[in-house]
Amino acid sequence: MLGAAGAGLVRGLRAGTQVWLWGSRGRSLNLPHAARGLHAGDRRPSAGRGPLERRPSLPAAAIVNSAPRPLQPYLRLMRLDKPIGTWLLYLPCTWSIGLAAEPGCFPDWYMLSLFGAGAVLMRGAGCTINDMWDQDYDKKVTRTASRPIAAGDVSTFQSFVFLGGQLTLALGVLLCLNYYSIALGAASLLLVITYPLMKRITYWPQLALGLTFNWGALLGWSAVKGSCDPSVCLPLYFSGIMWTLIYDTIYAHQDKRDDALIGLKSTALLFREDTKQWLSGFTVAMLGALSLVGVNIGQTVPYYTALAAAGAHLAHQIYTLDIHRPEDCWDKFTSNRTTGLIIFLGIVLGNLWKEKETDKTKKYIDNRIEN
């Protein structure tokens, strides 16, 4: 029996090497009814939204399906089969770590790996918290009745134990950082626990999500440098919040009818037909804040080129967005993984470019001295 379980785990790990390269085409982010945000992930569209249901995240699902059967409900509970939410949580961390690298150097791969593990664990913990909040309602809704807690595959007590395990492992990751970062990371726990409730009390739950999901923009820098530099970290954090308002407002348009019927709130319901104007404003604010980051840290041409490319990508999203077609909202939403990767690539290349500029400066100074 142990041999069979081990073989299943090996198969799962082999499949896992493809997951983070592929991302997700499936329904990965969602806080149904209590607060549909990025930790839930398996909400299915209501009747008439069939195309979304036919887009599972095949490589990610292969991990879950290859795992020993008793583990599968727990892997689904933490949405390991739908990694788009993990990407959107992780990418602001990569921006911060990349910006903190020494001129001419690649980002710290150890830190990138550490934060990647932390993103998986904390997103999983958030999913578990979400399903514990929503389990009674999920049982009454066809599209959410198959969730592990609602379906009875995992009991409330078991979910508490599992949540404790995930948070313990996440704490282990956090304790690998410096003391400043440990305290900073611990401070985010209140946001993780409470933001799923925001959709009940405000039309700006996406703002609460942004405050939570972009904490890594602060933490990544402090993990490398030992503390936060306000001139870099604050505009970077602000830009991440603006980005979250963009992609999660798009996401929320998929659920606006259900939200209106049951009395929940979102920026999609607040903005309505003015959504594109609001998204355009958030995009300008995001790019402006990222440009300020670049100026304050002395970034170079590749960085600003990447910002232009990310801006063009977001502009295309907004211009072609059809807020009344859930499948189009889903496509635009998931394409934000590309936006985040473009910015990260620009940060890395821009930092490597600094070495070239430094070499040119040295040669110029040397020539002036010789002459």
BELCORTA-V949977 format. One record per backbone hydrogen bond with DSSP energy under -0.5 kcal/mol. NH is the residue of the N-H (numbers start at 0). CO is the residue of the C=O. E is the energy in kcal/mol with one decimal. If there is no record, write none. Layout:
BEGIN
nh->(NH:NH)
co->(CO:CO)
e->(E:E)
END
This chain:
BEGIN
nh->(4:5:6:7:8:9:10:11:12:13:14:15:16:16:17:18:18:19:20:21:22:27:31:33:36:39:48:51:52:52:53:54:57:60:61:62:62:63:64:65:66:66:70:71:71:72:73:74:75:76:77:78:79:81:84:86:87:88:89:90:92:93:94:95:96:97:98:99:100:103:104:108:111:112:113:114:115:116:117:118:119:120:121:122:123:124:125:126:127:128:129:130:131:132:133:134:137:138:139:140:141:143:144:146:150:151:152:153:158:159:160:161:162:163:164:165:166:167:168:169:170:171:172:173:174:175:176:181:182:183:184:185:186:187:188:191:192:193:194:196:197:199:200:201:206:207:208:209:210:211:212:213:214:216:217:218:219:221:222:223:223:224:225:229:231:232:233:234:235:236:237:238:239:240:241:242:243:244:245:246:247:248:249:250:251:252:252:253:254:258:259:260:261:262:263:264:269:270:271:273:274:277:278:279:280:281:282:283:284:285:286:287:288:289:290:291:292:293:294:295:296:297:297:298:302:303:304:305:306:307:308:309:310:311:312:313:314:315:316:317:318:319:320:322:324:325:327:328:329:330:331:332:333:334:335:336:337:338:339:340:341:342:343:344:345:346:347:348:349:350:351:352:353:354:354:355:356:357:358:359:360:361:362:363:364:365:366:367:368:369:370)
co->(0:1:2:3:4:5:6:7:8:9:10:11:12:13:14:14:15:15:17:17:18:25:29:31:34:36:45:48:48:49:49:51:55:56:57:58:59:59:60:61:62:63:67:67:68:68:70:70:71:72:73:75:74:78:81:82:83:84:85:86:89:89:90:91:92:93:94:95:97:350:101:106:107:108:109:110:111:112:113:114:115:116:117:118:119:120:121:122:123:124:125:126:127:128:129:130:133:134:136:137:139:140:140:143:146:148:147:147:154:155:156:157:158:159:160:161:162:163:164:165:166:167:168:169:170:172:173:177:178:179:180:181:182:184:185:187:188:189:190:193:194:196:197:197:203:203:204:205:206:207:208:209:211:213:214:214:215:217:218:219:220:220:221:227:228:228:229:229:231:232:233:234:235:236:237:238:239:240:241:242:243:244:245:246:247:248:249:250:251:254:255:256:257:258:258:198:265:266:267:270:271:273:274:275:276:277:278:279:280:281:282:283:284:285:286:287:288:289:290:291:292:293:294:293:299:299:300:301:302:303:304:305:306:307:308:309:310:311:312:313:314:315:316:320:321:323:324:324:325:326:327:328:329:330:332:333:334:334:335:336:337:338:339:340:341:342:343:344:345:346:347:348:349:350:351:351:352:353:354:355:356:357:358:359:360:361:362:363:364:365:366)
e->(-2.4:-2.6:-2.4:-2.2:-2.2:-2.3:-2.3:-2.2:-2.6:-2.4:-2.3:-1.8:-0.8:-0.9:-1.6:-0.5:-0.7:-0.7:-0.6:-2.0:-2.5:-1.1:-0.5:-3.4:-1.2:-0.6:-1.4:-1.2:-0.8:-0.9:-1.0:-1.2:-1.4:-3.3:-1.8:-0.9:-0.9:-1.2:-2.8:-1.6:-0.9:-0.8:-1.7:-1.0:-0.7:-0.6:-0.6:-2.0:-2.3:-2.0:-1.6:-1.4:-2.6:-1.7:-0.6:-2.1:-2.1:-1.5:-2.4:-2.7:-0.8:-1.6:-2.1:-1.9:-2.6:-2.6:-2.5:-1.5:-1.0:-2.3:-2.1:-0.7:-2.3:-2.3:-2.5:-2.9:-1.7:-2.2:-2.2:-2.3:-1.9:-2.1:-2.8:-2.2:-2.0:-2.4:-2.2:-2.2:-2.1:-2.5:-2.5:-2.4:-1.9:-2.1:-2.0:-0.8:-2.7:-1.4:-1.6:-1.1:-0.5:-1.2:-1.4:-1.6:-3.2:-1.0:-1.5:-1.9:-2.4:-2.0:-2.3:-2.7:-2.8:-2.5:-2.0:-2.4:-2.7:-2.0:-2.3:-2.5:-2.2:-1.9:-1.8:-2.5:-2.5:-1.4:-2.0:-2.2:-2.2:-2.2:-3.0:-2.4:-1.5:-1.3:-1.5:-1.9:-2.0:-2.1:-2.4:-1.9:-1.6:-1.8:-1.4:-2.0:-0.8:-1.3:-2.3:-2.1:-2.3:-1.5:-3.5:-1.5:-1.3:-1.8:-1.4:-2.1:-2.8:-1.8:-2.2:-1.2:-0.5:-3.2:-2.3:-0.7:-2.0:-3.1:-1.2:-0.6:-1.6:-2.8:-2.5:-2.3:-2.0:-2.0:-2.3:-2.1:-2.4:-2.2:-1.6:-2.4:-2.7:-1.0:-1.8:-2.0:-2.3:-1.1:-0.6:-1.7:-1.2:-2.8:-2.4:-1.9:-2.0:-0.7:-2.3:-2.3:-1.6:-3.2:-2.0:-2.5:-1.4:-1.9:-2.9:-2.2:-1.9:-2.4:-2.2:-2.2:-2.2:-2.7:-2.7:-2.4:-2.3:-2.2:-2.2:-2.0:-2.1:-2.1:-2.3:-2.6:-1.7:-0.9:-0.6:-3.0:-0.9:-1.5:-2.4:-2.1:-2.0:-1.9:-2.1:-3.0:-2.6:-2.3:-2.3:-2.5:-2.6:-2.3:-2.1:-2.6:-2.8:-2.3:-0.8:-0.6:-2.0:-0.6:-0.8:-2.2:-2.4:-1.9:-2.6:-2.5:-2.6:-1.4:-1.6:-1.5:-0.9:-1.1:-2.2:-2.1:-2.4:-1.9:-2.1:-2.6:-2.3:-2.1:-2.3:-2.7:-2.4:-2.0:-2.1:-2.1:-0.8:-0.6:-0.9:-0.8:-2.0:-2.5:-2.6:-2.3:-2.4:-2.5:-2.3:-2.4:-2.4:-2.8:-2.5:-2.0:-2.2:-2.5:-2.0)
END
